[in-house]
Amino acid sequence: MVEVTLQIRAVNRRTYVLRSQSFEGLRVAMDRRDEWGRFDSHVEYDFASASGSDTVSAFTVAAAPEILLPEWTLRATADAAHGQAWDAMLAVLTAHEENHLDIFMTWARNLRRSLRRARPIPATEFQARWDRFSDDLETAQERYDRTTNHGVREGVRLDDPPSR
């Protein structure tokens, strides 16, 4: 059997700061970014072989998941309608990034289950298996973003509230 260690740290939730005083300026600042929010699993791996052998005997995966979201520093000074529009967008964006986390956690469970059954194999074959697992995760994350148009179809947008 291959000794498997899978370490997943607690999710690091960070923010980037937006200081715009106007809603339009806020939208412009966010649109300058490649992504309004981001999930990154920060996965690293290593494997070891017994001395003098090309057969993998131990495998370690470490992940430090991170979610990055915007913070509007002047949110407290916004009028009620613009504040609610911001809050609604942020709630949907947060859910979108949490869904990326869920995709990653499902992948990690599948990886663990698969590796528990692993028998010692040559390092080159093991590398090929790891590459397939990594590709599977990337494909799942990209499919989710493509399906949701990076959250837009879920409601990630910053629209002016209707005039009253």
N, C-alpha and C positions, 0 to 999 in steps of 0.2 A: 504494500500500500504506500501511497504517497502521503507524507505528512503535510497537512494543509492548515494554514493560518490565514484567517480573513479578519482584518481589523477595520472597522468603520467608525470613525470618530463622530461625535455629535455634530450636527449641522451648524456651520458657522454662518450666521445671518449678518450681512453687512449692508450698509447703505452708501450711496453717493449723494452728494449734496447739490440741491438746486436752490438758488437764491433769488430767482426772478420775482419781481414785484407785480408783474402782469401775467395773466393767464396765457396770453398770446406768447409772451417771452418764455414762459415755462414750456409751452408746447414746442417752440423753436429750439430751446436748449435740449429738450429730450430727443427731438428729431435729428439732432446732430450726432447722436449716439448710434452705434451700430445696433444696439439692443437696449430696450428700456429696462429690462431685468435680465438676469442671467443665472443659470444653474451650472455648476461645474463640479464634477465628482472628484477631481484631483486623484485619480487612481495611479498607484505605482505598484510594481510587482517585482519579485525576484524568485529565482529557483536555484536549488543546489543539487549537486550530484555527489554520490558517494566517492570517496577518494579513488582516483584512477578509473573512474567509470563515467560513461556518457549518459547514464540512466538517471533521470530526475527522481530524487528521493524526498525532496521537500519543496513546498511552494508557498510563498507568502504574498498576499494582496493587502495593501493598505489604501484606504480611501479617506479623504478629508472633504466631505461634501460642503459646498458653499452656495448660498443664495445671495445674490446682490440685487437690491431694489432701490428705487429713488426715494429721497427724502426732501420734501419741499419745506424749507426752513421757515417760510412765511405763511404756512398753512393756517396758523392760528389767526392771522390778520385778514384772511380771505372772507368775502361775504358768504353767507350761508349757501347760496346756489353753487358758487365756484368751489367752495370747500367740499360740498357733497359730490360734485363731479369728480374732483380729485380723489376723494375717498373711494368712490365707486370704481374708478379706474385702478387704483392701487389694490383694492380687494381682488379684482379679477386678475391683475398681473401677479399678485402673490399666489393665488390659486394655480395659475399657469406654471409658475416656477416650482411650486410644490408638486405638481403633476410630473415635472421632470425628475424631481427627487423620487417620486413613487416608481417611475420607470427604472431608475437606477437601482432602487432597493429590490425590485423584482428581479432584475438582472443579477444582482449580488446573490440572492437566494438561489437562483438557477445555477449560478457558478458554483456555489458551495455544494449544492446537491450533486452536480456533475463531478466535481473533484473528489467528493467522498468515495465515489466508485472507481476513481482512477487507480490504475495499476502503474508501477514504475515503467516508464517509457523513455526512449531516447530524447535528449534535449531538443533536437531539431523537430521531432514530432510534437513535443510539448509546446514549443514555440508556435508552431502552426495552429495548434488548438487554442492557445491564448489569443493569437491574432484573430481567429474566428469569433471568439467570445467578445473581444474588443470591438470588432466590426459589427457584431449583433447589437451591442449597446449603442454605438454611433448611429446605426440604421434606425433603431427604435426612436431615439431622440429626434433625429431628422424627420422621420415620418410624422411624429407628433407635431413638430413645428410646421411642417408642410400642410398637414391636415387642418391645423388651426390658424394658419397664416401668422405664425409667431404670436398667437393669442388674439389677433384682431377678430377672428370669427367667434371668439368667446366673449368679446366685449372690451378688449384692451385698446381703448382709444380715449383721447382727451378732448371731448367735444365741449364747446361753450354750452352752458345751460340755456334752456329756452327763456326768452324774455317774458316778463310777467306784466 
